[in-house]
Amino acid sequence: MKNVESRTDRLMSLDTLRGADMLFIMGFSGALVALCQLLGFGRDCWLATQMTHVIWHGFRHHDTIFPLFLFLAGVAWPFSYASQVAKGRTTGQILRKIAFRVIVLTVLGLFGTALFSFQYEKFRYDSVLAHIGICWGVSAVLFMFVRNFYARLFIALFLLLGHWLILVSFTAPDAAALLASTDPAVAKHVARYAAYGTDCFSFTGNIAGWIDRTVMPGRLHEVGIFDPDGLLGKMTGVVTAMLGVFSGELLRKGNLSGNRKTLILAAAGAVSLALCLAWKPWCPVNKKIWTSTFILAAGAYSFFSLALFYWIVDVKKWRSWTLFFRVIGMNSITIYIMMRFVGFNQMSRFFFSGIAGLGNAHWSAFAILVGQIAIEWIVLYYLYRKKTFLKV
């Protein structure tokens, strides 16, 4: 933790949007599902289903949380880079800081596995934080050494096309073995995805899973046979971060008005969405293998979200409502890690069990989750008032 002063060049919309994104992880998604049930709409209503991931192919709001966070990490980088250059830091020093951040995020990701058991074969070496760190790190280095916008745009398109070509050109050599597995856990897991076929984009047939099963040490996330944050997905994950960097460059331009920047962001979102829809017949939208169309769909959502928040918060300067979200957004990594180790849900049950007991099971779930969010926010607000933020 470091005690830092607020920066005058900090985009308030960036912290606000990051906080709104993290709120869903902090329990807001579950609270919305409980509210839908409490109001009699059930778990199958549109809003409730949006608060869950798709099983395999498809796209829901819950699938946007991770890529939006990575996108926003990219948005912040041109500002951070300019600040470091202004302070006189050398290229070597900046590169070391990038490497340090990647390593720290990867190590922090290990805290959610068997790190302290010293049983290395049980480690899940990849993680959400490692994926963010590596993909952001590559995009940051590209920004430093490939200064031409169109050259980097070409690299982004090359990565999207390359990822797609790898997926469509190869099928997992062990697909038949997975389908015929007699391991009860594996067989049950494979059956869960049976409706999505056995082709090169299927759970058993995609080459991304086979690469991880063959190369990745330790254990994989899904019963040891698949990881949604795998190695091949880093190709397209880098593009998500690059889209954020492009946005950050745009927002730093002093020769464009705020309204013009907003329109450009919205136009980028429209282009990304159009490309996704045009490519979708040949490349299904799939978060778990980070397909190119998923990157474009999430990119469209991220561009539109940033355009909206930037226009409201930094152009129109309607900021009185932002504190709640900025408190979360300025310590997003902190709360993500704390949720792994601190029993916020148990705390909520301790303090709010009386209120939760005033209604049915759906009211109880809703009250406990709202209480959990309140406790988490109070902790973050204390850190905010102390100007203490986790700086990686």
Backbone hydrogen bonds, N-H to C=O, Kabsch-Sander energy under -0.5 kcal/mol:
donor,donor_aa,acceptor,acceptor_aa,energy
2,K,389,F,-2.1
4,V,2,K,-0.7
4,V,387,K,-1.9
10,R,7,R,-1.2
12,M,10,R,-0.7
15,D,11,L,-1.4
16,T,12,M,-2.2
17,L,13,S,-2.7
18,R,14,L,-2.3
19,G,15,D,-2.2
20,A,16,T,-2.3
21,D,17,L,-2.2
22,M,18,R,-2.5
23,L,19,G,-1.8
24,F,20,A,-0.7
24,F,21,D,-0.8
25,I,21,D,-0.6
25,I,22,M,-0.7
26,M,22,M,-1.8
27,G,24,F,-0.8
28,F,23,L,-1.9
29,S,24,F,-1.3
31,A,27,G,-2.1
32,L,28,F,-2.3
33,V,29,S,-1.9
34,A,30,G,-2.5
35,L,31,A,-2.3
36,C,32,L,-2.3
37,Q,33,V,-1.9
38,L,34,A,-2.6
39,L,35,L,-2.2
40,G,37,Q,-1.2
41,F,36,C,-2.7
42,G,36,C,-0.9
45,C,42,G,-0.9
49,T,45,C,-2.4
50,Q,46,W,-1.7
51,M,47,L,-0.6
51,M,48,A,-1.1
52,T,49,T,-1.6
56,W,57,H,-0.6
58,G,285,V,-2.9
62,H,50,Q,-1.7
63,D,60,R,-1.2
64,T,61,H,-2.4
65,I,61,H,-0.5
65,I,62,H,-0.6
68,L,64,T,-2.4
69,F,65,I,-1.7
70,L,66,F,-2.0
71,F,67,P,-2.7
72,L,68,L,-2.6
73,A,69,F,-1.7
74,G,70,L,-1.6
75,V,71,F,-1.9
76,A,72,L,-1.9
77,W,73,A,-0.8
77,W,74,G,-0.7
79,F,75,V,-0.5
80,S,76,A,-2.3
81,Y,77,W,-3.4
82,A,78,P,-2.0
83,S,79,F,-2.0
84,Q,80,S,-2.3
85,V,81,Y,-2.5
86,A,82,A,-2.2
87,K,83,S,-1.2
88,G,85,V,-1.7
89,R,84,Q,-2.1
94,I,90,T,-2.3
95,L,91,T,-2.6
96,R,92,G,-2.2
97,K,93,Q,-1.8
98,I,94,I,-2.2
99,A,95,L,-2.6
100,F,96,R,-2.5
101,R,97,K,-2.2
102,V,98,I,-2.3
103,I,99,A,-2.5
104,V,100,F,-2.8
105,L,101,R,-2.5
106,T,102,V,-2.0
107,V,103,I,-2.6
108,L,104,V,-2.9
109,G,105,L,-1.8
110,L,106,T,-1.1
111,F,107,V,-0.8
111,F,108,L,-0.8
112,G,109,G,-1.1
113,T,110,L,-2.2
115,L,110,L,-0.9
117,S,114,A,-1.4
118,F,114,A,-0.6
118,F,115,L,-0.9
119,Q,114,A,-0.6
120,Y,118,F,-1.2
122,K,119,Q,-2.3
123,F,120,Y,-1.2
125,Y,123,F,-0.8
131,H,127,S,-2.5
132,I,128,V,-2.4
133,G,129,L,-2.8
134,I,130,A,-2.8
135,C,131,H,-2.3
136,W,132,I,-2.6
137,G,133,G,-2.6
138,V,134,I,-2.3
139,S,135,C,-1.9
140,A,136,W,-2.5
141,V,137,G,-2.1
142,L,138,V,-2.4
143,F,139,S,-2.0
144,M,140,A,-1.6
145,F,141,V,-2.1
146,V,142,L,-2.6
147,R,145,F,-0.5
152,R,148,N,-1.9
153,L,149,F,-2.3
154,F,150,Y,-2.2
155,I,151,A,-1.9
156,A,152,R,-2.4
157,L,153,L,-2.3
158,F,154,F,-2.6
159,L,155,I,-2.4
160,L,156,A,-2.0
161,L,157,L,-2.7
162,G,158,F,-2.8
163,H,159,L,-2.4
164,W,160,L,-1.9
165,L,161,L,-2.7
166,I,162,G,-2.1
167,L,163,H,-2.0
168,V,164,W,-2.6
169,S,165,L,-1.5
170,F,166,I,-1.1
172,A,205,G,-2.8
175,A,172,A,-1.8
178,L,174,D,-2.1
179,L,175,A,-2.2
180,A,176,A,-1.7
181,S,178,L,-1.0
187,A,183,D,-3.2
188,K,184,P,-2.2
189,H,185,A,-1.9
190,V,186,V,-2.9
191,A,187,A,-2.1
192,R,188,K,-1.2
193,Y,189,H,-0.7
193,Y,190,V,-1.1
194,A,191,A,-1.4
196,Y,193,Y,-1.9
197,G,194,A,-1.6
202,S,199,D,-1.8
206,N,202,S,-1.7
210,W,206,N,-1.1
211,I,207,I,-2.4
212,D,208,A,-1.8
213,R,209,G,-2.5
214,T,210,W,-1.8
215,V,211,I,-2.9
216,M,211,I,-0.5
216,M,212,D,-1.3
219,R,123,F,-3.2
222,E,226,F,-3.2
223,V,221,H,-0.9
224,G,220,L,-0.9
225,I,222,E,-2.8
226,F,222,E,-0.8
230,G,227,D,-1.1
234,K,231,L,-1.5
235,M,232,L,-1.6
236,T,232,L,-0.6
237,G,233,G,-2.3
238,V,234,K,-2.1
239,V,235,M,-0.8
240,T,236,T,-1.6
241,A,237,G,-1.8
242,M,238,V,-2.3
243,L,239,V,-2.6
244,G,240,T,-1.5
245,V,241,A,-2.1
246,F,242,M,-2.8
247,S,243,L,-1.7
248,G,244,G,-2.5
249,E,245,V,-2.6
250,L,246,F,-1.9
251,L,247,S,-2.4
252,R,248,G,-1.3
253,K,249,E,-0.6
253,K,250,L,-1.2
256,L,253,K,-0.5
261,K,257,S,-2.3
262,T,258,G,-2.2
263,L,259,N,-2.1
264,I,260,R,-2.2
265,L,261,K,-2.4
266,A,262,T,-2.4
267,A,263,L,-2.5
268,A,264,I,-2.5
269,G,265,L,-2.0
270,A,266,A,-2.1
271,V,267,A,-2.5
272,S,268,A,-2.5
273,L,269,G,-2.3
274,A,270,A,-2.5
275,L,271,V,-2.5
276,C,272,S,-2.0
277,L,273,L,-2.5
278,A,274,A,-2.3
279,W,275,L,-2.0
280,K,276,C,-1.9
282,W,279,W,-1.9
283,C,279,W,-1.2
286,N,284,P,-0.6
287,K,56,W,-0.5
290,W,287,K,-1.0
291,T,286,N,-2.0
295,I,291,T,-1.9
296,L,292,S,-1.9
297,A,293,T,-2.5
298,A,294,F,-3.0
299,G,295,I,-2.3
300,A,296,L,-2.4
301,Y,297,A,-2.1
302,S,298,A,-2.5
303,F,299,G,-2.9
304,F,300,A,-2.5
305,S,301,Y,-2.5
306,L,302,S,-2.6
307,A,303,F,-2.5
308,L,304,F,-2.3
309,F,305,S,-2.6
310,Y,306,L,-3.0
311,W,307,A,-2.2
312,I,308,L,-2.3
313,V,309,F,-3.0
314,D,309,F,-0.5
314,D,310,Y,-1.8
315,V,310,Y,-1.5
316,K,311,W,-3.1
318,W,312,I,-2.7
319,R,317,K,-1.2
322,T,319,R,-1.7
325,F,322,T,-0.5
326,R,322,T,-2.8
327,V,323,L,-2.4
328,I,324,F,-0.8
329,G,325,F,-3.0
330,M,326,R,-2.4
331,N,328,I,-1.4
332,S,329,G,-0.8
335,I,331,N,-2.0
336,Y,332,S,-1.9
337,I,333,I,-2.3
338,M,334,T,-2.7
339,M,335,I,-2.1
340,R,337,I,-1.4
341,F,337,I,-0.7
341,F,338,M,-1.1
342,V,338,M,-3.4
344,F,342,V,-2.1
347,M,343,G,-2.3
348,S,344,F,-2.4
349,R,345,N,-2.1
350,F,346,Q,-1.9
351,F,347,M,-2.4
352,F,348,S,-3.1
353,S,349,R,-0.9
356,A,352,F,-2.8
357,G,353,S,-1.5
358,L,355,I,-1.6
359,G,356,A,-0.9
364,S,360,N,-2.4
365,A,361,A,-2.4
366,F,362,H,-2.2
367,A,363,W,-3.1
368,I,364,S,-2.4
369,L,365,A,-2.0
370,V,366,F,-2.4
371,G,367,A,-2.3
372,Q,368,I,-2.3
373,I,369,L,-2.3
374,A,370,V,-2.2
375,I,371,G,-2.3
376,E,372,Q,-2.5
377,W,373,I,-2.6
378,I,374,A,-2.3
379,V,375,I,-2.1
380,L,376,E,-2.1
381,Y,377,W,-2.9
382,Y,378,I,-2.1
383,L,379,V,-1.8
384,Y,380,L,-2.5
385,R,381,Y,-2.8
386,K,382,Y,-1.7
387,K,384,Y,-1.5
388,T,383,L,-3.1
389,F,2,K,-2.3
389,F,387,K,-0.6
391,K,389,F,-0.8
392,V,390,L,-0.6
